[in-house]
Amino acid sequence: MYAFELERPTSLADAEAAISAGGQPLSGGQTLIPTLKQRLAMPETLVSLTAIDELKGISKEGDTLVIGGATCHADVAAEGSFPALSALAGKIGDPHVRNRGTIGGSLGNNDPSACYPAAALGSGATIVTNKREIAADDYFTGLFETALDEGEFVKAVKFPIPEKAAYVKFEQPASRFALVGVFVTKGSDGVRVAVTGASEGGVFRWKEAEEALSSNFSASALEGLSVDADDMIGDIHASKAYRAHLVGVITRRAVNTC
């Protein structure tokens, strides 16, 4: 590690001021701290968001679940209004990660194998920042890339609670990240299928599967459908073809779990 300044504001106004002055937002630090240790990033000032009460907590507003950006995974796992989302959070990492990592940090980082991006995109969630609201369809823009501007951070996430939902992931056993993870929802606005861990472009909606499931919400509707293997990630853990195959398998399992 190297020397840096740490600020821990207790209000949004103070946090925004510190970040505007050049500070790097810090939430749970599960990705950022290892990044600093490897000198892949070297900000002079870190601005912790975890002492701001306004950024923590979970509330239900009608059919929408609102989760503060600094809410840890363990708290999401314990909340029962959206069972599929709680189940997803309960399988992130290990107890240390779940009690330190935050939903805002995960969505801000947008790791291509992270679970929350699939939940947000698969639910049609809205990302609330300190400046605006962004639909999940417009938020994720590529590997480790989002629509967040400089000085912008995740304040809360609004999840519409669907009629049916499930998340299934095929884990990389060492990291517990998803080799492939699929979040499926069925609600008044139709069916959404979001896939994480698989694509070179990051989390994505599988539109062909959505169309098939909109006509027949059963795993059998997905028979014969597949994603293009050329667009998948290929690495030491799984080939492009294997990940493409897993997308179909895991999507069918998710539908059967709903």
ChimeraX attribute file (.defattr): number of C-alpha atoms within 10 A of each C-alpha:
attribute: neighborCount
match mode: 1-to-1
recipient: residues
	/A:1	11
	/A:2	10
	/A:3	9
	/A:4	11
	/A:5	10
	/A:6	14
	/A:7	19
	/A:8	16
	/A:9	18
	/A:10	16
	/A:11	14
	/A:12	17
	/A:13	11
	/A:14	15
	/A:15	22
	/A:16	19
	/A:17	14
	/A:18	21
	/A:19	21
	/A:20	13
	/A:21	11
	/A:22	16
	/A:23	21
	/A:24	21
	/A:25	24
	/A:26	23
	/A:27	28
	/A:28	24
	/A:29	18
	/A:30	17
	/A:31	15
	/A:32	18
	/A:33	14
	/A:34	13
	/A:35	14
	/A:36	15
	/A:37	12
	/A:38	12
	/A:39	12
	/A:40	10
	/A:41	12
	/A:42	16
	/A:43	16
	/A:44	13
	/A:45	19
	/A:46	20
	/A:47	22
	/A:48	23
	/A:49	27
	/A:50	21
	/A:51	15
	/A:52	16
	/A:53	14
	/A:54	16
	/A:55	21
	/A:56	20
	/A:57	16
	/A:58	19
	/A:59	14
	/A:60	15
	/A:61	11
	/A:62	8
	/A:63	12
	/A:64	17
	/A:65	18
	/A:66	20
	/A:67	25
	/A:68	23
	/A:69	29
	/A:70	28
	/A:71	26
	/A:72	25
	/A:73	27
	/A:74	22
	/A:75	18
	/A:76	25
	/A:77	20
	/A:78	13
	/A:79	16
	/A:80	11
	/A:81	16
	/A:82	22
	/A:83	18
	/A:84	24
	/A:85	24
	/A:86	19
	/A:87	18
	/A:88	22
	/A:89	24
	/A:90	18
	/A:91	18
	/A:92	21
	/A:93	16
	/A:94	12
	/A:95	13
	/A:96	10
	/A:97	16
	/A:98	22
	/A:99	15
	/A:100	17
	/A:101	23
	/A:102	28
	/A:103	27
	/A:104	30
	/A:105	24
	/A:106	22
	/A:107	25
	/A:108	24
	/A:109	17
	/A:110	23
	/A:111	21
	/A:112	27
	/A:113	25
	/A:114	23
	/A:115	31
	/A:116	24
	/A:117	30
	/A:118	29
	/A:119	30
	/A:120	26
	/A:121	27
	/A:122	29
	/A:123	26
	/A:124	21
	/A:125	23
	/A:126	21
	/A:127	27
	/A:128	21
	/A:129	18
	/A:130	15
	/A:131	13
	/A:132	12
	/A:133	16
	/A:134	17
	/A:135	17
	/A:136	23
	/A:137	15
	/A:138	12
	/A:139	22
	/A:140	24
	/A:141	17
	/A:142	17
	/A:143	16
	/A:144	15
	/A:145	17
	/A:146	16
	/A:147	15
	/A:148	18
	/A:149	9
	/A:150	10
	/A:151	18
	/A:152	17
	/A:153	25
	/A:154	25
	/A:155	24
	/A:156	25
	/A:157	26
	/A:158	24
	/A:159	24
	/A:160	20
	/A:161	23
	/A:162	20
	/A:163	12
	/A:164	16
	/A:165	25
	/A:166	25
	/A:167	29
	/A:168	23
	/A:169	25
	/A:170	18
	/A:171	16
	/A:172	15
	/A:173	9
	/A:174	7
	/A:175	10
	/A:176	16
	/A:177	22
	/A:178	22
	/A:179	24
	/A:180	30
	/A:181	28
	/A:182	34
	/A:183	31
	/A:184	32
	/A:185	26
	/A:186	23
	/A:187	14
	/A:188	7
	/A:189	9
	/A:190	14
	/A:191	23
	/A:192	23
	/A:193	29
	/A:194	26
	/A:195	31
	/A:196	29
	/A:197	30
	/A:198	28
	/A:199	27
	/A:200	16
	/A:201	18
	/A:202	24
	/A:203	31
	/A:204	24
	/A:205	19
	/A:206	18
	/A:207	13
	/A:208	14
	/A:209	25
	/A:210	22
	/A:211	17
	/A:212	18
	/A:213	22
	/A:214	15
	/A:215	11
	/A:216	12
	/A:217	18
	/A:218	16
	/A:219	19
	/A:220	13
	/A:221	18
	/A:222	21
	/A:223	13
	/A:224	7
	/A:225	11
	/A:226	16
	/A:227	18
	/A:228	12
	/A:229	17
	/A:230	12
	/A:231	15
	/A:232	22
	/A:233	22
	/A:234	18
	/A:235	8
	/A:236	5
	/A:237	10
	/A:238	17
	/A:239	14
	/A:240	19
	/A:241	16
	/A:242	17
	/A:243	25
	/A:244	23
	/A:245	16
	/A:246	22
	/A:247	27
	/A:248	21
	/A:249	18
	/A:250	20
	/A:251	27
	/A:252	21
	/A:253	18
	/A:254	23
	/A:255	26
	/A:256	13
	/A:257	15
	/A:258	16
